[in-house]
Amino acid sequence: MSKQTPYHMAVKEMESGAQSAGPSRKLSDEAYHRIRDRILRGDYPLGSPLKRRDLAEQFRISLVPVSEALQKLEMDGLVETEPRKGTRVKVPTMQDLKGHIVVRAALECESARLCSQVATPPERRDILERAAHLDRLHSSSTGAPAQGQLLYAIHSYHVEFHLRIAETGGCEALRRLIERNQVLVLNWVYDVASGDEPPPADFHTQLARAVVGKDSTRAAQAMRTHVWWGWEKLEQAFRARYWTDAEPGEGAARRWRAAAPANGRT
């Protein structure tokens, strides 16, 4: 495995305090990544208002690139805008949550099936090594939910691990769909928002063993079980934390009144 894993790169970025993009990146791209990063870290919890003028002042840029960044984040499913109310970090409905898992399972079960069929021996070893490293990261939190720098590193590496399985499957169109549909990023956001319960020991190693085996049907089933793990607790957490003042299945107008966590972070 390369020494420069996503975990090491994430830690290096955080230690250096890098908060902005290179000089060649457009201001709107810079604003997009800075807002997105704060959502992923939990600094902007679900339901947090995102005021364009405040963000422009924080980033020392004009309102136009901030508006462009928020539009892109809305397309990603990370924020939502309501007329006369403004923009906030999106609070998903029950349908949003379940739909996310259904779509993720459909895409990733196919990537697991393909990976099982076509992966080379070195690629199979690489996936097993990545899974073991990811499990070690989880276990390093000593039984309690990971926080801060470690939590960000774990989720960053988790995204890379699942994209590696899709990449190994050899279907670039499928890998792009997984990336563009934000299924792994939304999984990150929802885990952080619900308290991010640590998975069982060897959780990703068990998945990897099935994926790198020669039984593609078993690989797809293992991925389905993996994706749906913890669904009941996720639903319960959202009912308790985010659907206080609105029914989870109703539209955006009522969901807009759903309460954000009282402590400002999950």
C-alpha positions in Angstrom: 0.0 0.0 0.0 1.2 3.5 -0.8 2.6 5.5 2.1 0.5 8.4 1.1 -2.9 6.9 1.9 -6.0 9.2 2.0 -5.8 9.0 5.8 -2.2 10.4 5.8 -3.2 13.1 3.3 -6.3 14.1 5.3 -4.2 14.4 8.5 -1.5 16.3 6.7 -4.0 18.8 5.4 -5.6 19.3 8.8 -2.2 19.7 10.5 -1.1 22.3 8.0 -4.3 24.3 8.5 -5.0 24.3 4.8 -8.4 25.8 4.3 -8.3 27.2 0.8 -7.6 26.0 -2.6 -4.7 26.9 -4.9 -4.5 30.3 -6.6 -5.8 28.9 -9.9 -9.1 27.6 -8.6 -12.1 29.8 -9.1 -13.5 31.5 -6.1 -16.7 29.7 -6.4 -14.9 26.3 -6.3 -12.9 27.5 -3.3 -16.2 28.5 -1.5 -17.8 25.2 -2.5 -15.0 23.1 -1.0 -14.7 25.1 2.2 -18.5 24.9 2.9 -18.6 21.2 1.9 -15.6 20.5 4.1 -17.3 22.1 7.1 -20.5 20.1 6.5 -18.5 16.9 6.4 -16.6 17.8 9.6 -19.9 18.5 11.4 -19.0 22.2 11.9 -22.2 23.0 10.0 -24.7 20.4 11.4 -27.9 19.5 9.6 -30.3 22.4 9.6 -27.7 25.0 10.1 -28.5 28.3 8.2 -26.1 29.3 5.5 -26.3 33.0 5.0 -24.7 34.2 1.8 -23.5 37.5 3.2 -22.0 36.0 6.3 -20.2 33.4 4.2 -18.9 36.0 1.8 -17.5 38.0 4.7 -15.9 34.9 6.3 -14.2 34.0 3.0 -13.5 37.6 2.0 -15.1 37.2 -1.4 -18.2 38.6 -3.1 -21.7 37.2 -3.0 -21.6 35.8 -6.5 -19.1 32.9 -5.9 -20.8 32.1 -2.6 -24.2 31.8 -4.4 -22.6 29.6 -7.1 -21.1 27.4 -4.5 -24.4 27.0 -2.7 -26.2 26.1 -5.9 -23.6 23.4 -6.6 -24.0 22.1 -3.0 -27.8 22.0 -3.5 -27.3 19.9 -6.6 -25.2 17.5 -4.5 -28.0 17.2 -2.0 -26.0 18.7 0.8 -28.0 22.0 1.2 -31.5 23.1 0.5 -33.1 26.5 -0.2 -36.7 27.6 0.7 -38.2 30.8 -0.7 -38.2 33.6 1.9 -36.4 31.4 4.4 -32.9 31.1 2.8 -30.5 28.2 2.6 -29.5 25.7 5.2 -27.7 22.3 5.4 -30.3 19.9 4.2 -32.3 17.9 6.7 -33.4 14.7 4.8 -36.8 13.2 5.0 -37.4 9.6 5.7 -37.8 9.1 2.0 -34.5 10.8 1.4 -32.7 8.6 3.9 -34.2 5.3 2.6 -33.8 6.4 -1.0 -30.1 7.1 -0.4 -29.5 3.6 0.9 -31.5 2.0 -1.9 -29.5 3.8 -4.6 -26.2 3.2 -2.8 -27.0 -0.5 -2.5 -28.0 -0.8 -6.2 -24.8 0.9 -7.4 -22.3 -0.7 -4.9 -23.7 -4.3 -5.1 -23.0 -4.2 -8.8 -19.5 -2.8 -8.3 -18.8 -5.6 -5.8 -20.1 -8.2 -8.2 -17.9 -6.9 -11.0 -14.9 -6.6 -8.7 -15.3 -10.2 -7.7 -15.3 -11.3 -11.3 -12.4 -9.3 -12.8 -10.0 -8.2 -10.0 -6.4 -9.3 -10.4 -4.5 -10.9 -7.5 -2.6 -7.7 -6.6 -5.9 -5.8 -6.7 -7.5 -8.3 -4.4 -4.7 -8.0 -1.9 -4.9 -4.2 -2.1 -8.6 -4.2 -1.2 -8.0 -6.6 1.7 -5.1 -4.4 3.0 -7.3 -1.2 2.7 -10.1 -2.9 4.6 -7.8 -4.0 7.4 -6.4 -0.5 7.6 -9.9 1.0 7.8 -10.9 -1.4 10.5 -7.8 -0.4 12.5 -8.7 3.2 12.2 -12.2 2.4 13.6 -10.7 0.4 16.5 -8.3 3.2 17.4 -11.2 5.1 18.8 -11.2 2.6 21.7 -14.9 1.8 21.6 -16.2 5.3 21.6 -17.3 7.2 18.5 -14.4 8.9 16.8 -14.2 12.6 16.9 -12.6 15.5 15.1 -9.4 14.8 13.1 -9.7 11.0 13.4 -13.4 11.0 12.4 -12.6 13.0 9.3 -9.7 10.7 8.4 -11.8 7.6 8.8 -14.6 8.9 6.6 -12.1 10.1 4.0 -10.5 6.7 3.8 -13.9 5.0 3.8 -14.9 6.9 0.6 -11.6 5.9 -1.0 -12.0 2.3 0.0 -15.4 2.0 -1.6 -14.4 3.9 -4.8 -11.4 1.5 -5.0 -13.8 -1.5 -5.2 -15.8 0.3 -7.9 -12.6 1.2 -9.8 -11.4 -2.4 -9.6 -14.6 -3.6 -11.1 -13.5 -2.1 -14.4 -16.6 -0.1 -15.2 -15.7 3.5 -15.3 -19.3 4.6 -15.9 -20.4 2.8 -12.7 -17.6 4.4 -10.7 -18.6 7.8 -12.0 -22.2 7.2 -11.0 -21.2 6.3 -7.5 -19.1 9.4 -7.2 -21.5 11.8 -8.9 -24.6 10.6 -7.0 -22.8 11.5 -3.8 -23.9 8.2 -2.2 -20.6 7.9 -0.2 -20.5 11.6 0.7 -24.1 11.5 1.9 -23.4 8.4 3.9 -20.6 10.3 5.6 -22.9 13.3 6.4 -25.7 11.1 7.8 -23.3 9.0 9.9 -21.8 12.2 11.5 -25.3 13.6 12.0 -26.6 10.5 13.7 -23.7 10.1 16.1 -21.5 7.8 14.0 -21.7 4.5 15.9 -18.6 2.4 15.5 -19.2 -0.6 13.3 -18.4 -4.2 14.5 -14.8 -5.4 14.5 -13.5 -6.5 11.1 -16.6 -4.9 9.5 -14.8 -3.9 6.3 -12.4 -6.9 6.3 -15.4 -9.3 6.2 -16.8 -7.3 3.3 -13.5 -7.3 1.5 -13.1 -11.1 1.9 -16.4 -11.6 0.1 -15.7 -9.0 -2.6 -12.3 -10.5 -3.5 -13.6 -14.0 -3.5 -14.6 -15.7 -6.7 -18.4 -15.9 -5.9 -19.8 -12.8 -7.4 -23.3 -13.4 -6.0 -21.9 -13.7 -2.5 -19.9 -10.5 -3.1 -23.0 -8.6 -4.1 -25.0 -9.9 -1.1 -22.2 -9.0 1.3 -22.2 -5.5 0.0 -26.0 -5.2 0.4 -25.7 -6.4 4.0 -22.9 -3.9 4.5 -24.8 -0.9 3.1 -28.0 -1.6 5.1 -26.2 -2.2 8.4 -27.4 0.2 11.1 -30.4 1.4 9.2 -32.8 1.1 12.1 -30.5 3.0 14.5 -30.0 5.7 11.8 -33.8 6.1 11.4 -34.2 6.3 15.2 -31.5 8.9 15.5 -33.0 11.1 12.9 -36.5 10.8 14.5 -35.1 12.0 17.8 -32.7 14.7 16.5 -34.0 16.2 13.3 -37.7 15.4 12.9 -38.9 17.0 16.1 -41.3 19.5 14.7 -42.2 17.9 11.4 -43.3 14.5 10.2 -40.3 12.8 8.4 -42.3 12.0 5.3 -43.7 15.4 4.6 -42.5 18.1 2.2 -39.8 20.7 2.5 -42.2 23.4 3.8 -42.8 21.6 7.0 -39.3 20.0 7.2 -37.9 23.5 7.3 -39.1 23.7 10.9 -37.2 20.6 11.9 -34.9 21.3 14.8 -31.1 21.1 14.6 -29.3 19.5 17.5 -29.3 21.7 20.5 -25.5 21.3 21.1 -24.8 22.6 17.5 -22.8 19.4 16.7 -23.5 15.7 16.5 
